[in-house]
Amino acid sequence: MSAIETIGLGFAVINCILALVLGAVYLRNHRTIRSPFTLGLLIFAVFLFVHNAIIVYSAYEVMMFSSGPDPRQVLIEESLQLAASISLVVATLR
């Protein structure tokens, strides 16, 4: 595994953790507020977590059998998602 692949996979793991943090906050808010908006945010966090969990799992599986997708593209996608997730977590926790 190259350094770019390792960094991209690390970003995907961090995105999973950030999605769990968001999900916990949104779940707490939905229990208190009970609005469709908080439910939508909770569902978004669940999908975000599942998306990144699939990326981490598939990267692990691909490492075992083939060369996989272009690591630079994965790194760019995960970097953008990491920046978006961090900004959403910071805004949510304020």
Secondary structure, 3 states (H helix, E strand, C coil): CCHHHHHHHHHHHHHHHHHHHHHHHHHHHHHHHCCHHHHHHHHHHHHHHHHHHHHHHHHHHHHHHCCCCCHHHHHHHHHHHHHHHHHHHHHHHC
